[in-house]
Amino acid sequence: MTKGTDLEQVQNKERTGVWIGALIALAGLALMVLPSLLGVDMMSLGYALGFFGLFLLISGLITALIFRARVRTMDRLLAGEEVLARWTYQEFEGQQQVETEYKRMIGRNRSIYLVMVFWFVLIGGAFVVADYVRNEEVNGLFVGLMLGCLFIVSVVAFLAPIVWRRGASKASRQVIISRNGVVMNGALHSWKGPLERLVGVEYKDLDGPALVFSIRYPSRIEPVTGSIETVIVPVPLGEQEAARRVVSSLGTTV
């Protein structure tokens, strides 16, 4: 591993999340007004479309706000504000980190996906049953829309880790640690945004010295308490003292 010298090697890709959130919100808004534009019976399908539209609208706005905060955090970090330490991995070391995180991401996405499918089927199924009891028939258009949305969610859940790995494989191998977050393989792990918090950071020996950050994030699985993400940052030879200063600066003892 070598010590990094150029913060400009890392790009701020968090703005993509803002645009994705905005698009989700617009899709939700479109679903909310669609029944009125098409003259759809509110009792048979309109309310269901409106409900899903409202869900997408709120989800999209929350996503956009969260990523807006992450954009600001990343901009400050890349400007060198409150940077505590930074170094650069060799290429093969960076690829090892990418593959490790890729496997962990698949596991996390699988858990989130199963929870989302459960609630999607439960709520959507309730609307289908209620409509069948009222009209003695199943609304094929609504079922088709549900299946289409479920298909899109499934594709995103499957492709997201693959897309992330492809981008991370080409990203800068520079690690940047600040008071507000860590950047590794071009990805920001922040504890500065809404409902994000640094639980602790430890200096450990994990087949070599490493900093272990525990960050609490909002979670669909644990909406009240949130979920803990562990970010492991290997420490290069010669940077052990810098790593210990990071632990001291962030208020956790070694």
WOUR-V37176 format. One record per residue. N is the residue number from 1. RES is the residue in one small letter. D_FIRST is the distance of its C-alpha to the first C-alpha in Angstrom with 1 decimal. Layout:
BEGIN
{{N;RES;D_FIRST} {N;RES;D_FIRST}}
END
This chain:
BEGIN
{{1;m;0.0} {2;t;3.8} {3;k;6.9} {4;g;9.3} {5;t;12.8} {6;d;15.1} {7;l;16.5} {8;e;18.7} {9;q;16.2} {10;v;17.0} {11;q;20.6} {12;n;23.1} {13;k;24.5} {14;e;26.4} {15;r;29.6} {16;t;30.0} {17;g;30.8} {18;v;33.5} {19;w;35.2} {20;i;35.1} {21;g;36.7} {22;a;39.3} {23;l;40.2} {24;i;40.6} {25;a;42.8} {26;l;44.9} {27;a;45.3} {28;g;46.6} {29;l;49.0} {30;a;50.3} {31;l;51.1} {32;m;52.9} {33;v;55.2} {34;l;55.6} {35;p;58.5} {36;s;60.5} {37;l;60.0} {38;l;60.9} {39;g;63.7} {40;v;62.2} {41;d;64.1} {42;m;62.2} {43;m;63.6} {44;s;62.5} {45;l;59.2} {46;g;58.7} {47;y;57.7} {48;a;55.1} {49;l;53.5} {50;g;53.7} {51;f;52.0} {52;f;49.0} {53;g;48.9} {54;l;48.8} {55;f;46.0} {56;l;43.9} {57;l;44.8} {58;i;43.7} {59;s;40.5} {60;g;39.6} {61;l;40.4} {62;i;38.2} {63;t;35.3} {64;a;35.7} {65;l;36.0} {66;i;32.9} {67;f;30.8} {68;r;32.4} {69;a;31.1} {70;r;27.6} {71;v;27.9} {72;r;28.8} {73;t;25.9} {74;m;23.4} {75;d;25.2} {76;r;25.1} {77;l;21.4} {78;l;20.7} {79;a;23.2} {80;g;21.0} {81;e;23.6} {82;e;22.8} {83;v;19.0} {84;l;17.8} {85;a;14.0} {86;r;11.3} {87;w;7.6} {88;t;6.0} {89;y;4.5} {90;q;5.2} {91;e;9.0} {92;f;10.0} {93;e;7.9} {94;g;9.6} {95;q;12.8} {96;q;12.9} {97;q;12.9} {98;v;15.5} {99;e;17.7} {100;t;17.7} {101;e;18.8} {102;y;21.2} {103;k;23.0} {104;r;23.4} {105;m;24.7} {106;i;27.3} {107;g;28.6} {108;r;28.9} {109;n;30.6} {110;r;33.0} {111;s;34.2} {112;i;34.7} {113;y;36.4} {114;l;38.8} {115;v;39.8} {116;m;40.4} {117;v;42.5} {118;f;44.5} {119;w;45.5} {120;f;46.0} {121;v;48.4} {122;l;50.1} {123;i;50.9} {124;g;51.6} {125;g;53.7} {126;a;55.7} {127;f;56.6} {128;v;57.6} {129;v;59.8} {130;a;61.4} {131;d;62.1} {132;y;63.6} {133;v;65.8} {134;r;67.0} {135;n;67.6} {136;e;67.8} {137;e;65.4} {138;v;61.6} {139;n;60.4} {140;g;58.6} {141;l;57.0} {142;f;55.3} {143;v;54.1} {144;g;52.7} {145;l;50.8} {146;m;49.4} {147;l;48.3} {148;g;46.8} {149;c;44.8} {150;l;43.7} {151;f;42.6} {152;i;40.5} {153;v;38.8} {154;s;38.2} {155;v;36.7} {156;v;34.4} {157;a;33.3} {158;f;32.5} {159;l;30.9} {160;a;28.8} {161;p;25.9} {162;i;26.1} {163;v;26.0} {164;w;23.1} {165;r;21.0} {166;r;22.0} {167;g;21.0} {168;a;17.7} {169;s;16.8} {170;k;17.4} {171;a;15.9} {172;s;13.2} {173;r;9.7} {174;q;9.9} {175;v;10.8} {176;i;13.8} {177;i;15.8} {178;s;19.4} {179;r;22.7} {180;n;23.8} {181;g;21.0} {182;v;17.4} {183;v;16.1} {184;m;13.7} {185;n;13.9} {186;g;16.6} {187;a;18.7} {188;l;20.2} {189;h;21.0} {190;s;23.6} {191;w;26.0} {192;k;28.1} {193;g;30.2} {194;p;33.7} {195;l;33.9} {196;e;30.1} {197;r;29.2} {198;l;26.3} {199;v;27.7} {200;g;25.1} {201;v;21.5} {202;e;20.5} {203;y;17.9} {204;k;17.9} {205;d;16.7} {206;l;16.3} {207;d;15.0} {208;g;12.5} {209;p;12.6} {210;a;13.0} {211;l;15.1} {212;v;18.1} {213;f;20.1} {214;s;23.7} {215;i;25.3} {216;r;29.0} {217;y;30.0} {218;p;33.4} {219;s;34.3} {220;r;37.1} {221;i;37.1} {222;e;37.3} {223;p;38.8} {224;v;40.0} {225;t;37.2} {226;g;34.3} {227;s;31.4} {228;i;28.2} {229;e;24.9} {230;t;22.0} {231;v;18.5} {232;i;15.7} {233;v;12.4} {234;p;9.8} {235;v;8.7} {236;p;5.5} {237;l;7.2} {238;g;9.4} {239;e;9.8} {240;q;12.4} {241;e;15.3} {242;a;14.3} {243;a;14.2} {244;r;17.6} {245;r;18.9} {246;v;18.3} {247;v;20.3} {248;s;22.9} {249;s;23.2} {250;l;23.8} {251;g;26.5} {252;t;25.4} {253;t;25.3} {254;v;22.6}}
END
